[in-house]
Amino acid sequence: HHLHSTGVMVLSAHRSDWNYVDFGPELWLQRYPNYAGQQQLPINIVTPCTIYREFPPFNFRILHYEIMDVQL
């Protein structure tokens, strides 16, 4: 019983407050007005599980859009 309770606590601690069902894309603008771009969506990055690495700068092209320089 204790292990089951711990598992539920861990899942709820890492649960994001957006999804594609209850809080779908039509509500993202209301909940996240700072991210109201035309081609943006929230990403749930679980920081304690993140592995940090250095990557060299790179560029990419999206269909007919201009090339963008990107640094991670």
VEXMI-223725 format. One record per residue: residue number from 1; residue in three letters; x, y negated, z of N, C-alpha, C, O, CB in turn. Coordinates in nm, 4 decimals, padded with zeros to 6 digits. Atoms other than C-alpha are relative to their C-alpha. Glycine has a CB too. Layout:
N
[atom NUM; ALA; [X; Y; Z]; [X; Y; Z]; [X; Y; Z]; [X; Y; Z]; [X; Y; Z]];
...
REM end
This chain:
72
[atom 1; HIS; [00.0828; 00.1201; 00.0000]; [00.0000; 00.0000; 00.0000]; [00.0864; -00.1252; 00.0000]; [00.0537; -00.2226; -00.0677]; [-00.0938; -00.0005; 00.1209]];
[atom 2; HIS; [-00.0865; 00.1180; -00.0053]; [00.2815; -00.2421; 00.0794]; [00.0669; -00.0273; -00.1343]; [00.0788; -00.1429; -00.1749]; [00.1060; 00.0175; 00.1078]];
[atom 3; LEU; [-00.0636; 00.0198; 00.1302]; [00.4556; -00.1851; -00.2537]; [-00.0981; -00.0557; -00.1016]; [-00.0624; -00.1426; -00.1812]; [00.0587; 00.1311; -00.0511]];
[atom 4; HIS; [00.1023; 00.0502; 00.0924]; [00.1337; -00.2428; -00.4459]; [-00.0253; -00.1480; 00.0255]; [-00.0358; -00.2258; -00.0693]; [-00.1317; 00.0803; 00.0145]];
[atom 5; SER; [00.0231; 00.1408; -00.0328]; [00.0754; -00.5716; -00.2620]; [00.1164; -00.0862; -00.0458]; [00.0955; -00.1958; -00.0978]; [-00.0220; -00.0172; 00.1505]];
[atom 6; THR; [-00.1171; 00.0753; 00.0431]; [00.4309; -00.6853; -00.3325]; [-00.0006; -00.0187; -00.1508]; [00.0301; -00.1273; -00.1999]; [00.1283; 00.0705; 00.0440]];
[atom 7; GLY; [00.0060; 00.0100; 00.1453]; [00.3895; -00.6088; -00.7027]; [-00.0997; -00.1033; -00.0456]; [-00.0730; -00.1770; -00.1405]; [-00.0343; 00.1331; -00.0602]];
[atom 8; VAL; [00.1015; 00.0991; 00.0356]; [00.0752; -00.8185; -00.7194]; [00.0513; -00.1397; 00.0293]; [00.0285; -00.2316; -00.0494]; [-00.1313; 00.0261; 00.0761]];
[atom 9; MET; [-00.0534; 00.1315; -00.0334]; [00.2484; -01.1072; -00.5454]; [00.1033; -00.0439; -00.1030]; [00.1043; -00.1605; -00.1427]; [00.0618; 00.0013; 00.1401]];
[atom 10; VAL; [-00.1019; 00.0342; 00.0991]; [00.5392; -01.0963; -00.7909]; [-00.0655; -00.0381; -00.1316]; [-00.0264; -00.1371; -00.1934]; [00.0976; 00.1171; -00.0209]];
[atom 11; LEU; [00.0679; 00.0321; 00.1252]; [00.3076; -01.0905; -01.0912]; [-00.0687; -00.1348; 00.0072]; [-00.0598; -00.2134; -00.0870]; [-00.1012; 00.1076; -00.0345]];
[atom 12; SER; [00.0702; 00.1274; -00.0086]; [00.1006; -01.3810; -00.9658]; [00.0975; -00.1159; 00.0146]; [00.0662; -00.2275; -00.0268]; [-00.0977; 00.0012; 00.1169]];
[atom 13; ALA; [-00.0988; 00.1071; -00.0133]; [00.4143; -01.5805; -00.8800]; [00.0573; -00.0391; -00.1351]; [00.0942; -00.1549; -00.1542]; [00.1125; 00.0425; 00.0940]];
[atom 14; HIS; [-00.0551; 00.0290; 00.1313]; [00.5354; -01.5541; -01.2423]; [-00.1074; -00.0252; -00.1050]; [-00.0755; -00.0419; -00.2228]; [00.0877; 00.1131; -00.0441]];
[atom 15; ARG; [00.1093; 00.0225; 00.0944]; [00.1930; -01.6049; -01.4015]; [-00.0010; -00.1462; -00.0429]; [00.0147; -00.2349; 00.0410]; [-00.1363; 00.0395; 00.0626]];
[atom 16; SER; [00.0083; 00.1375; 00.0480]; [00.1660; -01.9146; -01.6182]; [-00.1453; -00.0451; 00.0036]; [-00.2364; 00.0373; 00.0109]; [00.0585; -00.0129; -00.1434]];
[atom 17; ASP; [00.1372; 00.0500; -00.0052]; [-00.1376; -02.1397; -01.6145]; [-00.0562; -00.0273; -00.1387]; [-00.1518; -00.1038; -00.1515]; [-00.0064; -00.1263; 00.0833]];
[atom 18; TRP; [00.0556; 00.0082; 00.1350]; [-00.1938; -02.1160; -01.9906]; [00.0028; 00.1394; -00.0605]; [00.0809; 00.2250; -00.0190]; [00.0795; -00.1019; -00.0891]];
[atom 19; ASN; [00.0029; -00.1268; 00.0713]; [-00.2788; -01.8285; -02.2196]; [-00.0832; -00.0188; -00.1261]; [-00.1198; -00.1314; -00.1597]; [-00.0577; 00.1147; 00.0895]];
[atom 20; TYR; [00.0791; 00.0087; 00.1223]; [-00.4707; -01.7500; -02.5363]; [-00.1455; 00.0395; 00.0228]; [-00.2222; 00.0467; -00.0732]; [00.0608; 00.0879; -00.1074]];
[atom 21; VAL; [00.1365; -00.0431; -00.0282]; [-00.7926; -01.6416; -02.3611]; [-00.0733; -00.1071; 00.0791]; [-00.1547; -00.1808; 00.0235]; [-00.0003; 00.1334; 00.0769]];
[atom 22; ASP; [00.0708; 00.0945; -00.0865]; [-00.9080; -01.8523; -02.0645]; [00.0447; -00.1441; -00.0213]; [-00.0370; -00.2359; -00.0141]; [00.0202; 00.0380; 00.1447]];
[atom 23; PHE; [-00.0555; 00.1336; 00.0198]; [-00.6804; -02.1503; -02.1315]; [00.0700; -00.0041; -00.1350]; [00.1912; -00.0247; -00.1418]; [00.0984; -00.0381; 00.1150]];
[atom 24; GLY; [-00.0544; -00.0114; 00.1347]; [-00.6304; -02.1236; -02.5067]; [00.0438; -00.1314; -00.0607]; [00.0371; -00.2353; 00.0049]; [-00.1000; 00.0623; -00.0882]];
[atom 25; PRO; [-00.0552; 00.1167; 00.0678]; [-00.4864; -02.3686; -02.7601]; [-00.0915; -00.1223; 00.0005]; [-00.0426; -00.2352; 00.0021]; [00.0323; 00.0357; -00.1403]];
[atom 26; GLU; [00.0914; 00.1151; -00.0001]; [-00.7995; -02.5859; -02.7608]; [00.0054; -00.0773; 00.1315]; [-00.0400; -00.1916; 00.1365]; [-00.1431; 00.0465; -00.0263]];
[atom 27; LEU; [-00.0108; 00.0675; -00.1295]; [-00.7296; -02.6723; -02.3943]; [00.1413; -00.0479; 00.0311]; [00.1612; -00.1231; 00.1265]; [-00.0463; 00.0922; 00.1094]];
[atom 28; TRP; [-00.1377; 00.0378; -00.0298]; [-00.3522; -02.7156; -02.4128]; [00.0180; -00.1510; 00.0000]; [00.0892; -00.2033; 00.0857]; [00.0948; 00.0633; -00.1002]];
[atom 29; LEU; [-00.0137; 00.1457; 00.0073]; [-00.3819; -03.0835; -02.5122]; [-00.0522; -00.0656; 00.1274]; [00.0074; -00.1614; 00.1766]; [-00.0749; -00.0552; -00.1225]];
[atom 30; GLN; [00.0555; 00.0565; -00.1232]; [-00.5992; -03.1553; -02.2085]; [00.0910; 00.0274; 00.1194]; [00.1102; -00.0594; 00.2046]; [-00.1396; 00.0571; 00.0265]];
[atom 31; ARG; [-00.0825; -00.0386; -00.1147]; [-00.3710; -02.9706; -01.9687]; [00.1438; -00.0513; -00.0107]; [00.2093; -00.0739; 00.0910]; [00.0010; 00.1508; 00.0139]];
[atom 32; TYR; [-00.1386; 00.0413; 00.0229]; [-00.0396; -03.0813; -02.1247]; [00.0041; -00.1152; -00.1001]; [00.0522; -00.0960; -00.2118]; [00.0852; 00.1192; -00.0510]];
[atom 33; PRO; [00.0057; 00.1110; 00.0961]; [-00.0900; -03.4266; -02.2850]; [00.1370; -00.0462; -00.0492]; [00.1456; -00.1048; -00.1571]; [-00.0714; -00.1165; 00.0622]];
[atom 34; ASN; [-00.1341; 00.0399; 00.0440]; [00.2878; -03.4885; -02.3033]; [00.0500; 00.0837; -00.1167]; [00.1467; 00.0461; -00.1829]; [00.0977; 00.0103; 00.1151]];
[atom 35; TYR; [-00.0429; -00.0910; 00.1061]; [00.3167; -03.2021; -02.5517]; [-00.1086; 00.0114; -00.1057]; [-00.1491; 00.1214; -00.1433]; [00.0342; 00.1392; 00.0573]];
[atom 36; ALA; [00.1146; 00.0037; 00.0913]; [00.0471; -03.3085; -02.7956]; [00.0420; -00.0092; -00.1460]; [-00.0332; -00.0623; -00.2278]; [-00.0895; -00.1169; 00.0341]];
[atom 37; GLY; [-00.0445; 00.0024; 00.1388]; [00.2502; -03.2704; -03.1148]; [-00.0830; 00.0925; -00.0871]; [-00.1603; 00.1739; -00.0365]; [00.1461; 00.0383; -00.0089]];
[atom 38; GLN; [00.0783; -00.0790; 00.0939]; [00.1047; -03.1114; -03.4252]; [00.0405; 00.1469; -00.0035]; [-00.0430; 00.2326; -00.0323]; [00.0123; -00.0583; -00.1371]];
[atom 39; GLN; [-00.0470; -00.1381; 00.0107]; [00.3172; -02.7959; -03.4111]; [00.0715; 00.0425; 00.1275]; [00.1804; 00.0997; 00.1230]; [00.0933; 00.0162; -00.1211]];
[atom 40; GLN; [-00.0599; -00.0352; -00.1277]; [00.3863; -02.7468; -03.0427]; [-00.0909; 00.0958; 00.0749]; [-00.2125; 00.0952; 00.0557]; [00.0274; -00.1256; 00.0841]];
[atom 41; LEU; [00.0752; -00.0855; -00.0887]; [00.2794; -02.4835; -02.7939]; [00.0825; 00.0207; 00.1254]; [00.2053; 00.0149; 00.1207]; [-00.0356; 00.1350; -00.0675]];
[atom 42; PRO; [-00.0762; -00.0210; -00.1238]; [00.3717; -02.4179; -02.4328]; [00.0737; 00.1327; -00.0039]; [00.0267; 00.2299; -00.0631]; [-00.0927; -00.0050; 00.1225]];
[atom 43; ILE; [-00.0787; -00.1226; -00.0124]; [00.6389; -02.1601; -02.3612]; [00.0290; 00.0189; 00.1479]; [00.0776; -00.0727; 00.2141]; [00.1332; -00.0064; -00.0850]];
[atom 44; ASN; [-00.0233; -00.0284; -00.1407]; [00.6623; -01.9966; -02.0217]; [00.1376; 00.0633; 00.0161]; [00.1536; 00.1840; -00.0020]; [-00.1103; 00.0927; 00.0571]];
[atom 45; ILE; [-00.1351; -00.0503; -00.0244]; [01.0338; -01.9643; -01.9474]; [00.0133; 00.0226; 00.1501]; [00.0061; -00.0721; 00.2285]; [00.1103; -00.0999; -00.0535]];
[atom 46; VAL; [-00.0134; -00.0340; -00.1413]; [01.0796; -01.7849; -01.6170]; [00.1453; -00.0252; 00.0386]; [00.2321; 00.0589; 00.0154]; [-00.0425; 00.1496; 00.0287]];
[atom 47; THR; [-00.1361; 00.0459; -00.0269]; [01.3864; -01.9719; -01.4929]; [00.0828; 00.0980; 00.0833]; [00.1997; 00.1188; 00.0507]; [-00.0051; -00.1320; 00.0702]];
[atom 48; PRO; [-00.0835; -00.0944; -00.0766]; [01.4981; -01.7179; -01.2267]; [00.0471; 00.1200; -00.0821]; [00.1450; 00.1850; -00.0453]; [-00.0767; 00.0496; 00.1205]];
[atom 49; CYS; [-00.0373; -00.1143; 00.0838]; [01.5150; -01.4536; -01.5020]; [00.0824; -00.0420; -00.1213]; [00.1150; 00.0414; -00.2057]; [-00.1246; 00.0738; -00.0461]];
[atom 50; THR; [-00.0701; 00.0526; 00.1165]; [01.7012; -01.6755; -01.7491]; [00.1489; 00.0315; 00.0071]; [00.2106; 00.0195; 00.1129]; [-00.0215; -00.1507; -00.0117]];
[atom 51; ILE; [-00.1442; -00.0212; 00.0115]; [02.0509; -01.5829; -01.8656]; [00.0552; -00.1170; -00.0809]; [00.0155; -00.1376; -00.1956]; [00.0343; 00.1397; -00.0679]];
[atom 52; TYR; [-00.0552; 00.1171; 00.0665]; [02.2515; -01.8926; -01.9544]; [00.1243; 00.0380; -00.0791]; [00.2152; 00.1030; -00.0274]; [00.0329; -00.1099; 00.1021]];
[atom 53; ARG; [-00.1143; -00.0245; 00.0876]; [02.4926; -01.8715; -02.2467]; [00.0231; -00.1242; -00.0840]; [-00.0691; -00.2019; -00.1089]; [-00.0230; 00.1251; -00.0903]];
[atom 54; GLU; [-00.0297; 00.1108; 00.0900]; [02.6689; -02.1245; -02.4640]; [-00.0081; 00.0496; -00.1429]; [00.0410; 00.1578; -00.1752]; [00.1394; -00.0608; 00.0295]];
[atom 55; PHE; [00.0131; -00.0328; 00.1412]; [02.5856; -02.1216; -02.8331]; [00.0584; -00.1132; -00.0823]; [00.0478; -00.2295; -00.0432]; [-00.1480; 00.0254; -00.0382]];
[atom 56; PRO; [-00.0507; 00.1065; 00.0862]; [02.7564; -02.3098; -03.1147]; [-00.1168; -00.0738; -00.0649]; [-00.2239; -00.0158; -00.0829]; [00.0950; 00.0573; -00.1082]];
[atom 57; PRO; [00.1055; 00.0735; 00.0700]; [02.5531; -02.5848; -03.2851]; [-00.0344; 00.0697; -00.1319]; [00.0510; 00.1343; -00.1926]; [00.0437; -00.1465; -00.0260]];
[atom 58; PHE; [00.0427; -00.0586; 00.1265]; [02.3535; -02.4696; -03.5866]; [-00.1081; -00.0876; -00.0614]; [-00.1600; -00.1782; 00.0038]; [-00.0513; 00.1450; 00.0201]];
[atom 59; ASN; [00.1106; 00.0719; 00.0625]; [02.1010; -02.6020; -03.8357]; [-00.0890; 00.1000; -00.0720]; [-00.0468; 00.2104; -00.1063]; [00.0519; -00.1088; -00.0985]];
[atom 60; PHE; [00.0927; -00.0867; 00.0709]; [01.7958; -02.4566; -04.0003]; [-00.0996; -00.0837; -00.0776]; [-00.1175; -00.2025; -00.0508]; [-00.0727; 00.0938; 00.0972]];
[atom 61; ARG; [00.0974; 00.0676; 00.0849]; [01.5352; -02.5454; -04.2581]; [-00.1322; 00.0760; 00.0102]; [-00.1352; 00.1987; 00.0008]; [00.0498; -00.0084; -00.1490]];
[atom 62; ILE; [00.1329; -00.0598; -00.0057]; [01.1629; -02.4825; -04.2231]; [-00.0716; -00.0353; -00.1294]; [-00.1148; -00.1490; -00.1482]; [-00.0808; -00.0494; 00.1254]];
[atom 63; LEU; [00.0651; 00.0169; 00.1301]; [01.0140; -02.4374; -04.5710]; [00.0504; -00.1243; -00.0710]; [00.1681; -00.1303; -00.1067]; [-00.1515; -00.0077; 00.0166]];
[atom 64; HIS; [-00.0384; 00.1181; 00.0771]; [01.0181; -02.7783; -04.7404]; [00.0436; -00.1172; 00.0877]; [00.0698; -00.2259; 00.0363]; [-00.1148; -00.0429; -00.0874]];
[atom 65; TYR; [-00.0419; 00.1078; -00.0884]; [01.1116; -02.9831; -04.4339]; [00.1511; -00.0186; -00.0070]; [00.2233; 00.0678; -00.0568]; [-00.0439; 00.0284; 00.1445]];
[atom 66; GLU; [-00.1430; 00.0280; 00.0035]; [01.4516; -03.1418; -04.3947]; [00.0764; 00.0903; 00.0970]; [00.0190; 00.1454; 00.1909]; [00.0260; -00.1470; 00.0332]];
[atom 67; ILE; [-00.0856; -00.0795; -00.0876]; [01.7423; -02.9582; -04.2343]; [00.0144; -00.0730; 00.1326]; [00.0314; -00.1949; 00.1363]; [00.1396; 00.0259; -00.0650]];
[atom 68; MET; [-00.0132; 00.0583; -00.1335]; [01.7630; -03.0141; -03.8602]; [00.1234; 00.0573; 00.0672]; [00.1466; 00.1781; 00.0620]; [-00.1267; 00.0266; 00.0858]];
[atom 69; ASP; [-00.1110; -00.0468; -00.0814]; [02.0765; -02.9956; -03.6486]; [-00.0557; 00.0321; 00.1378]; [-00.1305; -00.0469; 00.1954]; [00.1155; -00.1063; 00.0076]];
[atom 70; VAL; [00.0543; -00.0459; -00.1273]; [02.0028; -02.8028; -03.3317]; [00.1135; 00.0402; 00.0909]; [00.2121; 00.0990; 00.0465]; [-00.0976; 00.1173; -00.0199]];
[atom 71; GLN; [-00.0972; -00.0417; -00.0987]; [02.1997; -02.7526; -03.0154]; [-00.0763; 00.0590; 00.1170]; [-00.1696; -00.0031; 00.1680]; [00.0909; -00.1183; 00.0446]];
[atom 72; LEU; [00.0649; -00.0650; -00.1143]; [02.0974; -02.5089; -02.7407]; [00.0822; -00.0183; 00.1239]; [00.0441; 00.0294; 00.2308]; [-00.0222; 00.1483; -00.0263]];
REM end
